[in-house]
Amino acid sequence: MLKIRKFKVEIETLEPLRIGGVEDPLSGIHNPIATVGNRVCIPGPTLKGALRNEIENYLIDTFYDKNNKTWKPDKFHFQPCIPATKFSPDEENLIRNNKYKKIACHYPCYKRPCPSHSPGSLEKCKKNECSPEEHMSHEICPVCYFMGAMGLIGFVRIPFLFADISANELYASRIDRATKTVVEGTNRSYQLVPNGTKFIGELQIIMEDTTLGWEFGKPRPLLENETKGDEWLKENSLTPEELINTYIIERLKSIKLLGGYKSKGFGQIKIEIVEITK
């Protein structure tokens, strides 16, 4: 049985908002916004990505030693990962600076040496002889504990948020730098939602899964292939309620921009969260 806490999430747009959707050649709109069943929405993956980024920033700002480019003593377990199998050059630089783990969280752990290990070093790892940084490859970081990792669901379910409003339509074009006039054929239509629009959805947090023996705020019984699991919770001093406030509610409220065209005056939002008690 699942024991779940539910929260109403309301996002109000303080500026026009644009989150792109799939283009429909029959609509005549070159750049439509996201919709589901003809309802304008903020997709769950969009909000989840923004929340994940805010949690990562909080962990780095709180526990990372910027002067020495390492993590504060006993805080290596709070180091987040980048949830990808291939990193960009800029992401690789963040990893070199030790802000992120060398490999994305995953479960179960590799039966072969992890990519962050040298050949033949798995036996060293079994004997706890590899470095703290290498051991992070075998743990689930705090962000993935909440949001989910490759092969492992998290405790937080991020919703799609919907608004009862029709999309507005604008046009964009390119100006010829020499003539200062619109270049022929560059008019492109795109959709947006206006400021003052309210999107509403329901966020869910699994507090307990009695079948799996999982309890929010406690390490999970993960037994496959050398996985160290939710090691960061051994260093955590927060109660489940404090974890929800610190890592979910406050981090959601700290999201101030969402969607595209931010440099064009789009994307500023305000988020309110209220627990559903009925």
Secondary structure, DSSP 8 states (H G I E B T S, - for coil): -EEEEEEEEEEEESS-B--B----TTT--SB-B-EETTEEEE-HHHHHHHHHHHHHHHHHHHHEETTTTEE-TT-GGG------SS--HHHHHHHHTTSS-SS--BSS--SS--TTS-TT-HHHHHTT-S-HHHHGGGB--HHHHHH-BBTB--SEE---EEES---EEEEE--B-TTT-SB-TT--EEEEEB-TT-EEEEEEEEEEEETTTTEETTS-----STT--BSGGGGT----HHHHIIIIIIHHHHT--B-SS-GGGT--BEEEEEEEE--
